[in-house]
Amino acid sequence: MPIAALHQQLADELWEADRSAKPVAPLTDRHSDLAIEDAYAIQTINIERRTAAGERVIGRKVGLTSRAMQELLGVDEPDFGVLTDQMIVEDGDLIPISRLSQPRVEAELAFVMARDLAGPGVSTATALDAIAGALPAVEVVDSRVADWKITLIDTVADNASSGLVVIGGRMRPVADLDLRLLGVVVSRNGQLLDTGAGAAILGNPARCVAWLANKLGSLGTGLQAGDIVLPGAVHKMVPVQPGDVFRAEFAHLGAVTVRFSKEGPA
């Protein structure tokens, strides 16, 4: 099969899996010769399908930013996915769990870009200067690959396992924050679940923005003013059960709440 046709076939599989909330077998189990370039090509097909349907690209998410996750998947750099306006959920709104395949939650910062930024040569300091501020957020990650049996190739093709993003309403300038020490306490249904701090993300969350700007620059694009960037989670992702309510309380930024409906998958 020509490589372009294979990209389209696998993109179609992931698209249908997303629409039906029925995951597919890992792509790499069936096509072991897929490379990272193939994965991003598959991702791009479905992002273009989203924009053709009227969705608007509003930013990027960076994944695999913790040493533990990189070691788990045997990689030495992060990956990225694309965020659209249809992925945004307002703080506290109820999320129908039936629209998701295998949801898990991660508390994260959400950066808003003050100006355009693209590599090469973007440093952490350059990235900090280009960020308008940080908001509290929770990413609802989701995998269209069965049982989360993902390699780097699988997750990139699946838009870095993107699902939904819940963003709080209070933004503070990053100049007022020590992002390395910025802590978060995560609870589920009122019970303490986990804690984390910014240093878990490549030592500094802004370093993830620098990596992303350089990566996008190598692909001929970049970040734009107003874009949202999720730099990665500071704790282990947590599986979701129907009716769960998660709360992430960030130092200096306040809290964000994520609520899931009680009905099970359709």
Secondary structure, DSSP 8 states (H G I E B T S, - for coil): --HHHHHHHHHHHHHHHHHHT--B--HHHH-TT--HHHHHHHHHHHHHHHHHTT--EEEEEEE--SHHHHHHHT-SS-EEEEEEGGGEEETT-EE-GGG-SS-EEEEEEEEEESS-B--SS--HHHHHHHEEEEEEEEEEE--SBGGG---HHHHHHTGGG--EEEE-S--B-GGG--TTT-EEEEEETTEEEEEEEGGGTTTSHHHHHHHHHHHHHHTT--B-TT-EEE---SS--EE--TT-EEEEEETTTEEEEEEE-SS---
